[in-house]
Amino acid sequence: MKMTYYPNKVAVTKAMKHDDPLLMLASFDAKNVIVASVDDALEHNVLLRKLNMKESGIDQYFRIVVNKSGADWTFVCPSDYKGIKNKKQRIETYWVDGHKIISQALIAIGYMVDLVIPKRYRRHLDIIGEG
């Protein structure tokens, strides 16, 4: 995993020492992880813009907000994820892939915390339970 820190690793390390919330983007292919303090980036799409990347690329990343108390996963499965047409199968695959890749990314920055999908993003998981 290639790690990118915004604005730099020193600023992110300082935020980690203060237990400030971090924004994390982990690419679907597990090759890239981007990390920034919430104070430096505000939102995931803003973080991409600050790195001169297209905001539309947000749909190529798992989105996480993390600090020492846990990691919240913004669980938004793109309708074209891996080209899987069946919605239930697509969401299940996204869930499995996300757990694996996000866990690796969290470990890479030194966080061994629970991964939680906040209630407001659980509607996709309800689809898995239906079938």
C-alpha positions in Angstrom: 0.0 0.0 0.0 1.3 3.4 -1.0 0.7 5.9 1.8 0.0 9.5 1.0 -0.3 12.0 3.9 -1.9 15.4 3.6 -0.4 18.0 3.9 2.5 15.8 5.0 3.3 12.9 7.4 4.5 15.3 10.2 1.1 17.0 10.3 -0.8 13.6 10.3 1.5 12.2 13.0 0.8 15.3 15.1 -2.9 14.9 14.7 -2.6 11.2 15.7 -0.7 12.1 18.9 -3.6 14.5 19.8 -6.2 11.8 18.8 -7.7 14.2 16.3 -10.1 12.4 13.8 -8.4 11.4 10.6 -9.9 11.1 7.1 -8.7 8.0 5.3 -9.3 6.9 1.7 -8.3 3.3 0.8 -8.4 2.5 -2.9 -10.5 -0.5 -4.0 -7.4 -2.1 -5.4 -5.6 -1.8 -2.1 -2.7 0.0 -3.7 -3.2 3.5 -2.3 -4.1 5.0 1.1 -4.6 8.7 1.7 -4.7 10.1 5.2 -5.3 13.6 6.6 -6.5 15.3 9.7 -10.2 16.3 9.5 -9.0 19.8 10.3 -6.7 19.9 7.2 -9.1 18.3 4.7 -12.7 18.7 6.1 -14.2 15.9 3.9 -13.0 13.0 1.8 -13.8 14.7 -1.6 -12.1 17.9 -0.4 -9.1 15.8 0.4 -8.9 14.5 -3.1 -9.2 18.1 -4.5 -6.4 19.3 -2.2 -4.2 16.6 -3.7 -5.1 17.8 -7.2 -7.1 14.6 -7.8 -10.6 14.5 -9.4 -13.4 14.6 -6.8 -15.3 12.2 -9.0 -12.6 9.6 -8.1 -14.2 9.3 -4.6 -16.1 6.3 -5.9 -12.8 4.4 -6.2 -12.1 4.5 -2.5 -13.4 3.1 0.8 -14.0 6.2 3.0 -13.2 6.1 6.7 -13.0 8.5 9.7 -10.8 7.2 12.4 -9.3 8.0 15.8 -8.1 5.9 18.7 -11.7 5.1 19.7 -12.7 3.5 16.4 -13.1 3.7 12.7 -16.4 4.8 11.0 -16.9 3.5 7.5 -18.9 5.6 5.1 -20.6 2.6 3.5 -21.6 3.7 0.1 -21.4 0.9 -2.5 -21.1 2.3 -6.0 -23.7 0.8 -8.4 -20.9 -0.3 -10.8 -18.7 -1.9 -8.1 -16.6 -4.6 -9.8 -19.1 -4.7 -12.6 -21.4 -6.9 -10.4 -25.0 -6.4 -11.7 -26.8 -8.3 -8.9 -27.3 -5.7 -6.1 -27.2 -8.1 -3.2 -24.0 -9.8 -4.5 -22.4 -6.4 -5.2 -23.0 -5.2 -1.7 -21.8 -8.4 -0.1 -18.6 -8.2 -2.2 -18.1 -4.6 -1.3 -18.5 -5.4 2.4 -16.0 -8.3 2.3 -13.5 -6.3 0.3 -13.9 -3.2 2.4 -13.3 -5.1 5.7 -10.1 -6.6 4.3 -8.7 -3.5 2.7 -9.7 -1.1 5.4 -8.3 -3.3 8.1 -4.9 -3.5 6.3 -4.9 0.3 5.9 -5.7 0.9 9.6 -2.9 -1.4 10.6 -0.5 0.4 8.2 -1.1 3.6 10.1 -0.9 1.9 13.5 -4.5 1.8 14.4 -6.0 -1.5 15.8 -9.5 -0.3 16.3 -13.1 -1.5 15.7 -14.5 -0.8 12.2 -18.1 0.4 12.5 -20.7 1.2 9.8 -22.7 4.1 11.3 -26.5 3.5 11.3 -27.1 6.2 8.6 -25.1 4.0 6.2 -26.6 0.6 7.1 -29.4 0.7 4.5 -27.2 -1.2 2.1 -26.6 -3.9 4.7 -30.4 -4.3 5.1 -30.4 -5.5 1.5 -28.0 -8.3 2.3 -30.3 -9.4 5.1 -33.4 -9.5 2.8 -32.1 -12.3 0.6 
